[in-house]
């Protein structure tokens, strides 16, 4: 009960059931300067920073202003934020050029004595700046991202295998390589300590690492895993969370650097997108992972354990993505992605994919209604939906695992009304009143079989998001086979 065999452009609803995802729209109608894929986006104060070609630009929703235009042959960007002097800065690296900082006013290269020439990752930890260059993890003196003087507290650590990423989490810096994970603890050059977390599990993509619900989520060779600090001091739990979708995860590693990810904090939701270069955007896929507290069967409240639930996206092909809070006085969650068009898009906004319809499909498992040996005649489908606007979905009943030996019933549609008007804002004889957002539709069914599956799809429409809360099937037992 509650399972899905297909969940495309739906998401596990934090309030129960499955919700068709919200669309995305343009953050700015202007494209970033340059050609090719957008290589990185981040947020600094009230501005979005975008990188494309040799250019770094900033904008707040209209046009883009140039920050720098000399980052030649740049690769995918990594950003981090820090504030050591009362002014928040971002630091960026792309694996080709020198790292640089920007504070919404001044762009500064990190290219002094001892600095890495082309770092591939950068991360602030314990008031030091850490850079990955080849097989080395370099760190600066405290409170100075440009000072690499060993005599003043800087240094480097060499690994036998080149690190991919170094991510700060709680009181440790986790260093990810393709085959191993290490944990660095301490406060400065005098007491840094490195311990292995895993010698056999590494990270496939540095762009998959995100912090969510107090853990780090990353893509390992065998699927999505978490790094969770336990109650025991110095202990670390390394867990796998995606075994129930292993057949999907097995195909993702081939996407290489075409992986991006973000977190939707309000939904405790992790999204990872993957594609091949030749793949069309309409067929590009992604993974949605939601951490939900399960319903306790002995209680009406959500009292069960927390568990990951999964779904897929289709139709999004980001070259990079990010999520953050934007603003100076009023802070707002924002989720962004971009692609080869140079346009930066805002996710969780609108009912379409920038004007294109969202195609969503839910399919249930093949259900045995009574006894697998008894043919059941279908009578009615009771579909439980929640919606804020008028919604029309297509329903299919699939008999006997879609066997060619069993006649398959024709599709039918279920239409529900939108929510009613609020008193004082409605128009007489036009607005609807007393319309419930919870809709229970009873539709007649035809056909008979030994198993039945329900498929609910929305194809080529632009309706508002809605949730499937559940369904029931009325049937009449027939003869034994």
C-alpha positions as CSV (number, residue, x, y, z in Angstrom):
1,X,0.0,0.0,0.0
2,X,1.2,3.5,-0.9
3,X,3.9,2.2,-3.3
4,X,4.4,3.3,-6.9
5,X,6.1,1.6,-9.8
6,X,6.2,4.8,-11.9
7,X,6.4,8.2,-10.3
8,X,7.4,10.7,-13.0
9,X,7.2,14.4,-12.2
10,X,5.4,13.6,-9.0
11,X,7.0,14.1,-5.6
12,X,6.3,12.4,-2.3
13,X,4.1,14.9,-0.5
14,X,5.1,15.8,3.0
15,X,1.4,15.9,3.9
16,X,0.9,12.4,2.5
17,X,0.4,11.0,-1.0
18,X,2.1,12.0,-4.2
19,X,2.1,15.6,-5.5
20,X,2.6,16.7,-9.1
21,X,5.7,18.9,-9.0
22,X,5.6,22.7,-9.4
23,X,7.1,24.1,-12.6
24,X,9.9,26.6,-13.2
25,X,10.0,30.1,-14.8
26,X,12.7,32.5,-15.9
27,X,14.5,34.3,-13.1
28,X,15.7,36.8,-15.6
29,X,14.5,37.2,-19.2
30,X,18.1,38.1,-20.2
31,X,20.7,35.4,-21.0
32,X,24.1,35.4,-19.4
33,X,26.9,36.6,-21.8
34,X,29.0,34.0,-23.5
35,X,28.3,30.7,-25.3
36,X,27.7,27.2,-24.2
37,X,26.5,25.8,-20.9
38,X,26.2,28.0,-17.8
39,X,29.0,26.6,-15.6
40,X,27.8,27.8,-12.2
41,X,25.3,29.8,-10.3
42,X,25.2,31.0,-6.7
43,X,23.5,33.6,-4.5
44,X,25.2,36.5,-2.7
45,X,22.9,38.8,-0.8
46,X,20.1,40.0,-3.1
47,X,22.0,39.0,-6.3
48,X,22.4,35.9,-8.3
49,X,26.0,35.2,-9.6
50,X,26.2,33.4,-12.9
51,X,29.2,32.1,-14.8
52,X,29.3,31.3,-18.5
53,X,32.2,31.1,-20.9
54,X,34.9,33.4,-19.5
55,X,32.4,35.6,-17.8
56,X,31.2,36.1,-14.2
57,X,28.1,38.2,-14.0
58,X,25.6,39.3,-11.4
59,X,21.9,40.2,-11.5
60,X,18.8,40.7,-9.4
61,X,16.2,39.6,-11.9
62,X,16.5,41.9,-14.8
63,X,19.8,42.4,-16.8
64,X,23.2,41.1,-15.9
65,X,26.2,43.2,-14.9
66,X,29.8,41.9,-15.7
67,X,31.9,41.1,-12.7
68,X,34.9,39.6,-14.6
69,X,35.4,38.4,-18.2
70,X,38.8,36.8,-18.2
71,X,38.2,33.3,-16.8
72,X,39.4,31.6,-20.0
73,X,38.4,28.0,-20.7
74,X,36.7,27.7,-17.3
75,X,35.2,24.5,-16.1
76,X,32.3,23.8,-13.8
77,X,32.3,26.1,-10.8
78,X,32.4,25.4,-7.1
79,X,31.4,28.2,-4.7
80,X,31.5,28.7,-1.0
81,X,30.5,31.7,1.3
82,X,32.4,33.1,4.2
83,X,32.4,36.2,6.4
84,X,35.6,36.9,8.3
85,X,35.5,40.7,8.3
86,X,31.8,41.7,8.6
87,X,31.3,41.5,4.8
88,X,30.0,38.4,3.2
89,X,32.0,37.1,0.3
90,X,31.9,34.2,-2.1
91,X,34.9,32.3,-3.2
92,X,34.9,30.5,-6.6
93,X,37.1,28.0,-8.5
94,X,36.6,26.2,-11.8
95,X,39.6,23.8,-12.0
96,X,41.3,25.8,-14.8
97,X,41.8,29.4,-13.5
98,X,43.0,30.8,-10.2
99,X,40.4,31.0,-7.5
100,X,38.7,34.4,-6.9
101,X,36.6,36.1,-4.2
102,X,33.8,38.6,-4.7
103,X,31.8,40.7,-2.2
104,X,29.2,42.3,-4.5
105,X,31.7,45.1,-5.1
106,X,35.3,43.8,-5.5
107,X,36.6,40.8,-7.5
108,X,40.0,39.6,-6.3
109,X,42.1,36.8,-7.7
110,X,43.8,34.3,-5.3
111,X,47.1,34.2,-7.2
112,X,49.8,35.2,-4.7
113,X,52.8,33.3,-3.5
114,X,52.1,29.6,-2.8
115,X,48.5,29.8,-4.0
116,X,47.1,26.9,-6.2
117,X,47.1,27.7,-9.9
118,X,43.9,26.0,-10.8
119,X,42.0,24.6,-7.8
120,X,39.1,22.3,-8.5
121,X,37.3,22.7,-5.1
122,X,37.3,25.3,-2.3
123,X,35.7,25.2,1.1
124,X,35.9,27.3,4.3
125,X,36.5,25.4,7.5
126,X,37.5,26.6,11.0
127,X,38.4,30.1,9.7
128,X,40.8,28.6,7.1
129,X,40.3,28.3,3.4
130,X,40.9,24.9,2.0
131,X,41.7,24.3,-1.7
132,X,42.0,21.1,-3.7
133,X,44.8,21.1,-6.3
134,X,45.6,17.7,-7.9
135,X,46.5,15.3,-5.0
136,X,46.9,18.1,-2.5
137,X,44.6,19.7,0.0
138,X,46.0,23.2,0.7
139,X,44.9,25.4,3.6
140,X,45.6,29.1,4.3
141,X,46.5,30.9,7.5
142,X,43.5,31.7,9.7
143,X,41.2,34.5,8.4
144,X,43.1,35.1,5.2
145,X,42.1,33.2,2.1
146,X,45.1,34.5,0.1
147,X,48.0,33.8,2.6
148,X,49.7,30.4,2.1
149,X,52.7,31.1,4.5
150,X,53.6,27.9,6.3
151,X,55.3,29.9,9.0
152,X,52.1,31.7,9.7
153,X,49.9,28.6,9.9
154,X,49.2,27.5,6.3
155,X,50.1,24.1,4.9
156,X,49.1,21.2,2.7
157,X,48.1,17.5,3.0
158,X,48.9,15.1,0.2
159,X,46.6,12.1,-0.7
160,X,47.5,9.1,-2.7
161,X,44.4,9.6,-4.8
162,X,43.2,13.0,-5.9
163,X,40.4,14.4,-3.8
164,X,37.2,15.4,-5.6
165,X,35.6,17.5,-2.8
166,X,36.1,18.8,0.7
167,X,32.8,19.5,2.5
168,X,32.5,21.0,5.9
169,X,29.9,19.4,8.1
170,X,29.4,20.1,11.8
171,X,32.9,19.9,13.4
172,X,34.6,18.0,10.6
173,X,35.8,18.5,7.0
174,X,35.0,15.5,4.9
175,X,37.3,14.8,2.0
176,X,35.9,12.7,-0.8
177,X,38.0,10.8,-3.4
178,X,36.6,8.5,-6.0
179,X,37.4,5.5,-3.8
180,X,37.6,6.8,-0.2
181,X,36.3,9.2,2.3
182,X,38.4,10.9,5.0
183,X,37.5,13.2,8.0
184,X,39.7,16.1,9.1
185,X,39.2,17.5,12.6
186,X,40.9,20.0,14.7
187,X,41.2,23.8,14.7
188,X,44.5,24.8,13.1
189,X,47.9,23.6,11.7
190,X,49.0,22.4,15.1
191,X,46.2,19.8,15.7
192,X,44.7,18.9,12.3
193,X,43.9,15.2,12.4
194,X,42.8,13.0,9.4
195,X,40.9,9.7,10.0
196,X,39.5,7.4,7.3
197,X,35.7,7.1,7.1
198,X,35.7,4.6,4.3
199,X,38.4,2.9,2.2
200,X,36.0,1.2,-0.3
201,X,33.3,3.8,-0.9
202,X,34.0,7.1,-2.6
203,X,32.1,9.8,-4.4
204,X,31.1,9.7,-8.1
205,X,30.4,13.5,-8.5
206,X,31.4,16.5,-6.4
207,X,28.3,18.2,-7.8
208,X,26.0,15.7,-6.0
209,X,27.1,16.6,-2.5
210,X,24.4,18.5,-0.5
211,X,23.6,19.0,3.2
212,X,20.0,18.1,4.1
213,X,18.3,17.3,7.4
214,X,21.6,17.4,9.3
215,X,23.3,14.9,7.0
216,X,25.5,15.0,3.9
217,X,24.0,13.3,0.8
218,X,26.3,12.3,-2.0
219,X,26.4,10.0,-5.0
220,X,28.5,6.9,-4.4
221,X,29.2,4.1,-7.0
222,X,26.3,2.1,-5.5
223,X,23.8,4.9,-5.2
224,X,22.9,7.7,-2.9
225,X,24.5,7.6,0.5
226,X,24.5,9.8,3.6
227,X,27.2,10.8,6.1
228,X,25.5,11.2,9.5
229,X,27.2,12.2,12.7
230,X,25.9,10.0,15.5
231,X,25.5,10.8,19.2
232,X,28.8,9.1,19.9
233,X,31.7,11.6,19.9
234,X,33.9,11.1,16.9
235,X,31.7,8.4,15.4
236,X,30.4,8.6,11.9
237,X,27.6,6.6,10.3
238,X,27.8,5.9,6.5
239,X,24.5,4.7,5.2
240,X,22.9,3.9,1.8
241,X,19.4,5.3,1.2
242,X,18.6,4.4,-2.4
243,X,18.4,0.6,-2.5
244,X,14.7,0.6,-3.5
245,X,15.6,2.4,-6.7
246,X,18.8,0.6,-7.4
247,X,17.9,-0.1,-11.1
248,X,17.7,3.6,-11.7
249,X,20.9,4.5,-9.8
250,X,22.9,2.0,-11.8
251,X,22.6,4.2,-14.9
252,X,23.5,7.5,-13.3
253,X,27.3,7.0,-12.9
254,X,27.7,7.2,-16.7
255,X,26.5,10.8,-16.7
256,X,29.9,11.9,-15.3
257,X,30.2,15.6,-14.9
258,X,26.7,16.2,-16.2
259,X,25.3,15.9,-12.7
260,X,23.9,18.8,-10.7
261,X,21.9,18.9,-7.4
262,X,20.0,21.1,-5.1
263,X,17.9,21.0,-1.9
264,X,14.4,22.3,-1.3
265,X,14.6,23.0,2.4
266,X,10.8,23.5,3.0
267,X,10.1,20.0,1.7
268,X,13.2,18.3,3.1
269,X,13.8,17.3,-0.5
270,X,17.0,16.5,-2.4
271,X,17.0,16.7,-6.2
272,X,19.8,15.4,-8.5
273,X,19.7,15.8,-12.3
274,X,21.7,13.7,-14.7
275,X,21.9,13.5,-18.5
276,X,24.2,12.7,-21.4
277,X,25.4,15.4,-23.8
278,X,23.4,14.1,-26.7
279,X,20.2,13.6,-24.7
280,X,17.3,15.9,-25.5
281,X,16.0,18.0,-22.6
282,X,12.5,16.5,-22.8
283,X,13.9,13.0,-22.0
284,X,16.5,14.1,-19.4
285,X,15.9,12.7,-16.0
286,X,16.5,13.4,-12.4
287,X,15.9,11.9,-8.9
288,X,13.8,13.3,-6.2
289,X,14.5,12.1,-2.6
290,X,12.2,13.2,0.2
291,X,12.8,12.5,3.9
292,X,9.4,11.9,5.4
293,X,8.1,10.8,8.8
294,X,6.0,7.7,8.2
295,X,2.5,7.2,9.4
296,X,2.2,5.1,12.5
297,X,-0.6,2.5,11.8
298,X,-1.6,2.6,15.4
299,X,-2.1,6.3,15.6
300,X,-3.7,9.1,13.6
301,X,-0.5,11.2,13.9
302,X,2.8,11.0,12.0
303,X,4.6,9.1,14.7
304,X,6.6,6.7,12.7
305,X,10.3,6.7,11.8
306,X,11.7,9.0,9.1
307,X,12.4,7.3,5.8
308,X,13.5,8.3,2.3
309,X,11.0,8.2,-0.5
310,X,11.9,8.6,-4.1
311,X,10.4,9.8,-7.4
312,X,11.8,10.9,-10.8
313,X,11.8,14.1,-12.9
314,X,11.7,14.2,-16.7
315,X,12.1,17.2,-18.9
316,X,14.8,19.1,-16.9
317,X,18.4,19.2,-18.2
318,X,20.3,21.6,-16.0
319,X,24.0,22.3,-16.6
320,X,24.2,23.5,-13.1
321,X,21.9,24.2,-10.1
322,X,21.8,25.6,-6.6
323,X,19.5,26.5,-3.7
324,X,20.0,29.2,-1.1
325,X,18.3,32.1,0.6
326,X,18.2,35.4,-1.3
327,X,17.8,38.9,0.0
328,X,19.3,41.3,2.5
329,X,16.6,42.2,5.0
330,X,13.9,39.7,4.0
331,X,15.3,36.3,3.2
332,X,13.5,33.9,0.8
333,X,14.4,30.4,-0.2
334,X,15.2,30.1,-3.9
335,X,16.1,27.2,-6.1
336,X,17.8,27.9,-9.4
337,X,19.1,26.1,-12.4
338,X,20.5,27.0,-15.9
339,X,21.5,25.3,-19.1
340,X,23.0,25.9,-22.5
341,X,20.5,28.7,-23.3
342,X,22.2,31.0,-20.8
343,X,18.9,31.7,-19.0
344,X,18.7,31.2,-15.3
345,X,15.5,29.6,-14.2
346,X,13.7,29.6,-10.8
347,X,12.3,26.3,-9.7
348,X,9.2,25.9,-7.5
349,X,7.5,28.7,-9.6
350,X,4.5,28.3,-11.9
351,X,2.5,25.4,-13.4
352,X,4.7,24.7,-16.4
353,X,8.3,24.1,-17.4
354,X,8.8,27.7,-18.6
355,X,5.6,27.5,-20.7
356,X,5.9,23.8,-21.7
357,X,3.4,21.4,-20.2
358,X,4.4,19.1,-17.4
359,X,3.7,15.4,-18.2
360,X,3.2,13.5,-14.9
361,X,2.6,9.7,-14.5
362,X,1.7,7.7,-11.4
363,X,1.4,3.9,-11.7
364,X,0.5,1.6,-8.8
365,X,1.9,-2.0,-8.4
366,X,-0.2,-4.9,-9.8
367,X,-2.7,-5.5,-7.0
368,X,-4.3,-8.8,-6.0
369,X,-7.8,-7.7,-4.9
370,X,-8.9,-10.9,-3.2
371,X,-7.5,-14.2,-4.2
372,X,-5.0,-14.5,-7.1
373,X,-6.9,-17.6,-8.3
374,X,-10.2,-15.7,-8.6
375,X,-11.1,-13.5,-11.5
376,X,-12.5,-10.2,-10.1
377,X,-15.0,-7.9,-12.0
378,X,-14.2,-4.3,-11.5
379,X,-17.0,-2.0,-10.4
380,X,-15.8,1.4,-9.3
381,X,-12.6,3.5,-8.6
382,X,-12.7,5.8,-5.7
383,X,-9.9,8.4,-6.3
384,X,-8.9,10.7,-3.4
385,X,-7.3,13.9,-4.7
386,X,-6.4,17.3,-3.2
387,X,-6.1,20.3,-5.5
388,X,-6.2,24.1,-5.5
389,X,-7.5,24.6,-9.0
390,X,-9.5,22.7,-11.6
391,X,-7.8,19.5,-12.5
392,X,-8.2,16.9,-15.2
393,X,-6.3,13.6,-15.2
394,X,-6.4,10.5,-17.3
395,X,-6.9,7.1,-15.6
396,X,-6.1,3.7,-16.9
397,X,-6.9,0.4,-15.3
398,X,-4.2,-2.2,-16.3
399,X,-5.4,-5.8,-16.0
400,X,-3.2,-8.9,-15.5
401,X,0.1,-7.0,-15.8
402,X,-1.1,-5.7,-19.2
403,X,-1.3,-9.2,-20.6
404,X,-2.2,-9.4,-24.3
405,X,-4.6,-12.2,-23.4
406,X,-6.8,-9.9,-21.3
407,X,-8.9,-7.2,-22.9
408,X,-7.7,-3.8,-21.5
409,X,-10.3,-1.2,-20.6
410,X,-10.2,2.2,-22.4
411,X,-8.8,5.2,-20.6
412,X,-11.2,7.7,-19.0
413,X,-10.8,11.2,-17.5
414,X,-11.5,12.5,-14.0
415,X,-12.2,16.2,-13.7
416,X,-12.4,18.1,-10.4
417,X,-13.4,21.7,-9.7
418,X,-11.0,24.3,-8.3
419,X,-11.1,25.8,-4.8
420,X,-14.0,28.1,-4.0
421,X,-13.9,31.9,-3.6
422,X,-13.1,33.6,-0.4
423,X,-16.0,35.6,1.0
424,X,-15.7,39.2,0.0
425,X,-13.6,38.5,-3.1
426,X,-16.0,36.4,-5.3
427,X,-18.2,37.5,-8.1
428,X,-21.9,36.6,-7.9
429,X,-23.0,34.0,-10.5
430,X,-19.4,33.5,-11.5
431,X,-17.4,32.3,-8.5
432,X,-17.9,28.9,-6.9
433,X,-18.5,28.5,-3.2
434,X,-18.3,25.5,-0.8
435,X,-15.8,23.7,-3.1
436,X,-13.6,21.3,-1.1
437,X,-9.9,21.0,-1.8
438,X,-10.2,17.3,-0.9
439,X,-12.0,15.6,-3.8
440,X,-13.3,12.0,-3.7
441,X,-14.3,10.9,-7.2
442,X,-16.3,7.7,-7.8
443,X,-15.9,6.5,-11.4
444,X,-17.4,3.3,-12.9
445,X,-14.9,0.7,-14.1
446,X,-15.2,-2.1,-16.7
447,X,-13.2,-5.3,-17.2
448,X,-12.1,-8.2,-15.1
449,X,-8.9,-9.9,-14.3
450,X,-6.7,-11.5,-11.6
451,X,-4.6,-8.4,-10.9
452,X,-5.2,-4.7,-11.5
453,X,-3.0,-1.6,-11.5
454,X,-4.0,2.0,-11.6
455,X,-2.3,4.6,-13.8
456,X,-3.0,8.3,-13.3
457,X,-1.4,10.6,-15.8
458,X,-1.6,14.2,-16.8
459,X,-0.3,14.8,-20.4
460,X,-0.2,18.0,-22.3
461,X,-2.0,20.2,-19.7
462,X,-1.0,23.2,-17.7
463,X,-3.0,22.7,-14.5
464,X,-1.9,23.6,-11.0
465,X,-0.1,21.0,-8.9
466,X,-2.4,18.5,-7.2
467,X,-1.9,15.6,-4.8
468,X,-3.0,12.0,-5.1
469,X,-3.9,11.0,-1.6
470,X,-5.1,7.4,-2.3
471,X,-7.6,5.2,-4.1
472,X,-9.9,2.3,-3.5
473,X,-11.3,-0.3,-5.9
474,X,-14.8,-1.8,-5.6
475,X,-15.0,-5.3,-7.3
476,X,-17.1,-8.4,-7.4
477,X,-15.4,-11.8,-7.0
478,X,-16.0,-14.1,-9.9
479,X,-15.0,-17.7,-10.7
480,X,-11.8,-19.4,-9.8
481,X,-9.4,-20.0,-12.7
